[in-house]
Amino acid sequence: MTSISSEQSGTVNHEPKPSRRHFVTAALASTATAALAGNSLMLAPAAFATAPNGSSKTQTITGHLAPGAADFVYLPVEVPTGVNRISVSYSYSKPTVPSGLLSNSCDIGIFDERGFELGGKGFRGWSGGFRTEFSISASEATPGYLPGRVKRGTWHVVLGPYQVAAQGLDYTVKVTLDYGPDGKAAKPSYPPQQIAGTGSGWYRGDCHLHTVYSDGRRTPEEVAAGARAARLDFMVSTEHNTSSSHSVWGPLAGPDLLILTGEEVTTRNGHYLALGLPAGDWIDWRYRARDQFFGKAAQQIHRSGAILVPAHPYCPYVGCRWKFGYEQADAVEVWNGPWTADDESAVDTWDAMLVRYARGRDDSWVPAMGNSDAHSAPQQIGLPHNVVRADRLSRDALLRGISAGQSWIAESADISLDFKVATVPGDSGGKQRSAGIGERLEVSASTPVTVTATVSGVPNGVVRFITDEGQTQQISLPASGQGSANWLTTPQLAAYVRVEVRHPLADGSPGSGTGMGAQLQLGPMAALSNPIFLGRR
């Protein structure tokens, strides 16, 4: 049962529509120009009448969702002419449940009169479960939402009950319309997508960051200041399921910090980063792997020149584990925030993918990334971050470098890594040849190759060379944290080689990458490279 009450005219109870829990199909074409993927529930509409300027009207909608509820619950709001602001607040029951069971969690957002079809133009904002209220007008909007006129037509408040306890979820939604002329239209200030005068080099950047425009506690000003304090050259804004922050970064960018726009697309079957989206672009998230919409979203991202990166694929939180596969991925985030067990799993999976490529089972390989995913203090911006080789400090050049795997991951800007391979003089049949991170050294299978890693900033660190056969070398750095490791091999013995730099174990010992035991035998990661491939493909 759902009830709708009007604060102006008393209480009116509305019987729910028959079969209200259903898959949204083409039968709803009158309210959506394309079918919505997944299990969705449409509520009875809340209809408002016109009213004098300066007045406001409110309706309150209550209801109950049982366990197994639809992924998304839509509340149509009939908006008349003359409205200059729409405001929404909501609450829901949060019963106490035994340890190990899920309590209620419910997100919220809104679509305007242009419709709520997947990937459509009607999106006006999303705040997940971070806010209990929001408002939209021509001149301003709550962070997470897009300012603009509140036009006549059917808007849709959307609830996302992604956890429903055994007791069910009771919800209350209050919608308020203010009447009067529109205020001055808001003007976006998008950041530039390149820094003039820059040339080829290695650039440091954190590509997964949150502010108050989704579920972060830091303001954009604080995040930009944190990126500068971390000595980054660039950063990417990646709010959950909204492009609303894109318009505020312009004044915060500068010749010392390139700010790119993006999104963390938060689906029920995993999260992914859309990096380098054109400012204002938005990617839909309302689908599961079984709904077959992910491929369309990937096409939209790639057509725009942006790249797609699955985020924290082994995160244990509800809805975070990655279920879409890696065929559409341009890179994968194998290191997210301070090093933990799920990062170990991500690196192991990624390394197995490299083996498949190296042995001819896949046509392409997926590079690795690392980002802080920082939301609030004490989470550190830039822990970790990517060090990307690019021919200039620009959106396009950086995305090319990331997609090509010409990058490595650093715990902080205090760490440096130079990693390369080269033929042994006199053994390659001519001039010495070399290759760097993300490249291939095309020589015969029997050609001797020297692998060299030069590291600084990791006191007593452990350098590991890893190939398609596993770890082949482990060298400890001195207390100064500076040193080089060398290894002689051939493409016949190593189809690729990559390097990890680890901190020592808690007891100060180096641990062993080839050891076994009840506990992990390796310390936390300090730096991680993409591979260098050896031999002819």
N, C-alpha and C positions, 0 to 999 in steps of 0.2 A: 504494500500500500504506500502510495506517495501522496502527500497533501501539499497544497499551495495555499498560502494565506496572504492577504493584502492588508498592510497596516492602515490603509485609508478606508477600506470598506468592509471590515470585518473578516471573518474566516470563511473560506470556501474550500470544501474537500473535493478532490477530483479522483474518480476511480481510475486505476491504472488501465492502460490500453491492453487488450488481449494479446497474449504471446509477446510481451514487451521484451523479454530476453530472447534475442535472436541474432543471427548473422545479418549484418547490414548488406543488402544486395541491391540490385538494380531497381527493386521495387520501391526503394527510397529515393529514386531519381528526382523527385520533386524537391527534396531538401539537400541532395548531394549530387553533383553532376557526374560523379564516378563512384563506383562501389568502394567501400572502405574495407580494407583487409582486416581479418581477425574477428574476434567475438566482441560485439558491441551492443549496448542497450540504449534505446531511445526512450526518454521520458515524455510525459505530456507537456505541452508548451506552457510557458508563463507569458501571458499576453498583457501588454500595457496599453493604455489609452493616451491620447494626447493630453497635455496639461499646460497651464499658463507658464510663461517665462518666470524663472526664479523659484519654481516649485520643484519638488522631488516626489517620487513614488517608489515604494519598496514592496517586494514580494518575498516571502520566505517559503522555501520548498524543503520538505523533510521526507525521508524514506529509509528503507532498510535493504541492505544487500546481503545475501546469504553466501556462505563459503562456495567457492567456484564461480563467483560473480564474473561478469563480463570484464574484459580488459579495460574498456573505456565506456563510460556512461555519459550520454549527451543530454543536456537540458536545453531545449530550444527556448529562446527569449525573443518574443515579438516586440521589436523596437519601433515606435512610431516616429513621425517627423518631429523636429524641434528639440531633440535630445542633444545635449553637449557633453555629457559624461555618463559613463557606465561604471558602476562600482560593484564588486562582488566580494563577499566574505563567506567563509565556510568553516565547519567544524565536523568532527566525527568521533565516534566512541573509540576509546582505547582501553579495552578490558585487560586486566592482569591475567597473564597466561603462565603456565609452568615453564621452567627453564627448558630451552630447546625447541619450544613451539613459537610460531609466529603470531604476533599481535597485529592489529590493524595499521595499515599505512595507505594513505590516499593522496594522490597528486591532484593538481588543478591547473587549468589553462582556459583559453577562450579562442573562438574563431568568429569572424564577423560575417556580414550579410553575403559575402562572396562565396560562402560555403565551407565545408569541412572535409572535402574529399582529399584523399591521400596526395600529398605533393602539390596541393592547390594553392590558391592565392589568398585564402581567407584567414590565414594564421595571424593572430594578434598578440600572442604571448603565452608563456608557460613559466610557472614558478615551482613546479614539482610539489614537494611537501615542505618547501622552505618558508613559504608565507601563508598566512591565513586570510589575507585580503589583498585586493589590488583595485586599481581604477585606471581608466583610459579616457583621455580627452584629446582634442586637436593639438593642444599646446604641451601636454606632458603625459607621462604614464609611469606607473610603478616600475622599478627595475625588473626586467624580465619580460616586459610588455612593450608594445610598439605604439607610440602616440599617433594620433590621426583622428579624423572626424568620426563621430558615432552616427553612422548613416542608418536610414530607415531600412528595415528588413529583418530577417530571422538570424539572430546571432545564436551561437551554441557555446554554453559553458560546458567544459569537458572535465569529468572526474576520472582519475586513474587509480582504481583500488588494486594496487599490485600486491598487497598482502591483506587477506581477510581471515580473521580468527574464527574458531569454531562457533563462537557466539554470534557471528555475523557483524556487520558494520552498519551502524545508524549514522546517517548524515543529515546535516542541515546546511542549506545554501541560501544566502540572502542576496538578492539582486536589487540594486537601487539605480534609478535613472534620474538624472538632473536635467532640467529643461531650461533652455535659453540659447542665446547666440554663441557660436564657437569663439574661442580665444584665438590668439595669433598662432599660426601653425609652427610646430617645432622644426628646426633646421638641423639636420645631421652634420656632424663633423668627422668624416672618415679619415683614417690615417693614410699617408702616402705609402705606396707599395715598393718603394726603392729609396735608397740613399745615394744621392749623386756623388760622383767622384770616387767611389770605391772600386777596387779591382779584385783580381783573383787572390784568394786566401782561404783560411780556415776561420769560420765564424761560429760563435757559440750562441745557442738558443734553447729556450724552454718552450715546448710546443703543446703544453697541456696545463692550463691555468684557469682558475675560477675567481670570480668576484661576487659582490652582492647582487649582480645581475642574474645569478642563478643561486647556487647554494653555498657560495663562499662568504666569508666574513670581512674580507678586505675590499676596500673601494678600488676602482680602477687606478686612482692616483697612488694608492699604496702598493698595488701590484707593479706598476711601472717603476716606482722608486725601488722596490725589491729586486726587479730585474737589473736595474743599474747597479745596485749594491752587490749583486752576484756577479758583476762584470760580464753580463751578457751583451751580445751584439743585436740580438733579435728575440722576440717572443711572439706567441700566438695566443689570441683570446679564444677560449673554447668553452663557452657556457653550455650547460645542459639544455638541449632542445630549443634554443632561442638565439636569434641574431640581434637581440635588443641592445647589447653592449657595443656593437660595431660603431654606432654613431657617436660614441663619446671619446674614442681613442685619439682623434686628430690632435688636440692640444697637448697630449701626453707623449707623442712621438717626437723624435728629433734626430739630429745628425749622429747622435751617439746611441740611438735605440730605434730599430725598425720594429713596428708593431703590425703583425698580420692578423687578419680576421678569419675566424673559423667557428666550429661548433663541436661539442661532444654530443653525438647522437646516441641517446640512451634508450635502447629498446628493451623488451622483455627477455631477449636471448643474447644479450651482450651489448657493450658500448663500443663505439668507434669514433675516431677523430676525423672530421672533414677539415683539412688544413689548407689555408690559403683561399677560402671561399671569397668570391667577390663580395665586397661590403654590402650588407643588406640581404644577401642570399640566406635561405633557410632550408634545412633538410628535415624531412619528416621522420618520425621515430615510431609511429603507431602500427607496428607489425612484428610478427615473429618469423623465425626461420622458415616455418611451414607455409607462410603466406605468400612467398614468391615475390615480394616487393623489393627486397634488398637489392636485387640486380638493377632495378630501375633507379633506385637512389644512387647506386654506384655510378650509373651512366650519367646522372645529373651532375654529380661531383666531378667526374672526369671531363665532361663537356665544358665545365666552367674553368678548367685548368687547375683545379684543386686536386688534392690527393687524399686517399682513404687509408686510415691506419687503425686496425683493431687495438683497443686499449685494454690494459691489464687483463689479459684473456683468462687468467686463472684466479681472479679475485673471487673470494668465496661468498660475497654478498648476493642476496636474491637478485636475479636478473643480470648479473655482471659476467658470468662465464660465457665465453665466446662460442656461439653455435652456428655461425654462418659460413665457416670455411675461409680459406685464404686466397681463393682464385681471383677475387676482385681487389685484393689488398695491394697497396703500393709499398707498405712497410708494416711492421708489427711492433707494438710497444712491449718489449720484453723486460723492461726495468721501470717500475713505477714507484716513485718516492723512496724512502729508506729501504734498503735491501731486506727482503723477506722470503719465506719459503715459496710463495706463489711466483716470485721472480725466478727462482731456481727452476721451477717447472716450466715457465715460459721459455727460458733459455734452452732447456733440454728439448722442448718441442721444436723450437726454431732451428736448433742444430740438426735435428733429424730431418727437417725440411731441406736444409743445405745439402745433406748427404744424398737425398733423393735427386736433387738437381745435379750434383756433382757426378752421380752415377747414371745420368741420362734418363731418369724416370720422370722428370718434370722439365718443361721447356723454359722456365724462368725461375728466379729465386726471389725471396722476399727479404729485404734488408731489415735490420733491427734498429729500433729507436729506444730512447729512454727519456722520461719526463718526470717532473715533480708531482703533477696533479695537485699542486698546493691549493688549499682552500682557505686556510686561516692559520694564525700562529698556534703552535710553534712549527708548523710545516714550513720547510725552507724552499723558497723559490730557487730554482736552479739545481736542486738535489733530486735526481741528476739532471743533466742537460746534454744536448747533442752538439758535437763539434763537426761542422759541415764544410766540405770543400765546395766553393762556389766561385764563379768568375766575377761576381759582384754581389754586393749586399742588396739583393732584391728578392721579391716574392718568387718570381719565376726561376731564378738561378738557384735559390735555396731549395725549392721543391724538386728541381732536377737533381741536385746533389743528394737529397734524401732518397729519392726514388732509385737512384743509381747505386745506393749503398756507399757513397763516398763520404762516410761519416763514422765517427766513433762516439762513445758515450762516456761522459766524465761525471764523477761524483761532485766535483766543484771546479772552479776556475784555477785552483791551486795545482791541479794535476795536468801534466802534459804527456803526450804520447806521440812518438814518431815510429810508424810501423811500415816496413817495406820488404820487398824481396828483390833479389838481383842474381843474375847469372854470375858464375865464378869466372873472372878474367881468364881467357884462353880456353875455356871449356864450352863456350857457346857457339864456336865456329865463326867468331868475328867479334864485333863491338859488344861490349857489355850491355845487357838489357835489364830493365827494372820495372817494377809495378808497385802501386800503392793500394790503399784501402779501397775496396769496391772494384778493383781492376783485375785483369787477367794477364799473366805472364805466359805468352804463347811460345812455348819451346817444346822440344821433343820430350818424351816420357823419361828418358835417361839423362837429361841435362842436369848437372848439379846446380842447385839453387841455394843461396844463403838467405836465411830469414833473420831479420834484425828488428828488435823492439827497443827503443830508448825511452825511458820513463823518468819522470821527476814528480815529486809531491806525494809519494806514498811510502812513508817510513816503514822499513822492514817488510815491505810489500812482497807479494809472491807473483811472479810473472809465469803465465801458463801459455804454451803453444798448443792449440787444439786443431786437429785435422778430421777428415772423414773417418779416420781410425780411432779417434779419441785423443786424449792428452798424450803428447810425445815428449814434452820438456817442461820442467818446473824449476825456476831459478829464484832465489831469494835476493831481495834488494837490501842494501845496507841501511843503517839507522838514518842516514841522510835522506833516504827515499829516492836517490838518484842512481841510475845505472843502466846498463845495456845487457840484453840477452841475445845470443846468436845461436843459430841451428842450421846445419847443412842437411839438405834433403833433395829429393827429385820429385817431379810430377807423378812418377810411377808409384811413389810411396805416399804422397799427399796430394789429393785432388784440390784441396784448398787448405789454407791455414788462417786461423784467426787468433787473436790474443786476448787474454783476460788478465787483469791486474787485480789481485785480491789483497785485502788487509789480512794480517795474521789472525789466528784464532784468539779467543779471549785470554788464553793462558800464555800468549806471546809466541807460540810455536807456529811454524808455517803451515801445518796441516799437510794433507796429501790428496792431490786430485786423482790418484789411482788407489786410494785406500778405501776400506770399508769399515763400518762400525755402526753402533746404535745411533750416533749423532753424525750430522753432516761434517765431513772432514775438511771443509774449506771455510775460510773466513768470508766476510761480506765483500761484495764487489766494490772496487774503486774506479776501474775503467774497463771498457769492453769494446772491442772493435768489430766492425763488419769484416767479412773474409777477403782474402786475396786468393784468386783462383790460379792454379798452376797447370800448365799443359794446354794442349789444343782441345777445343770443345768438339 
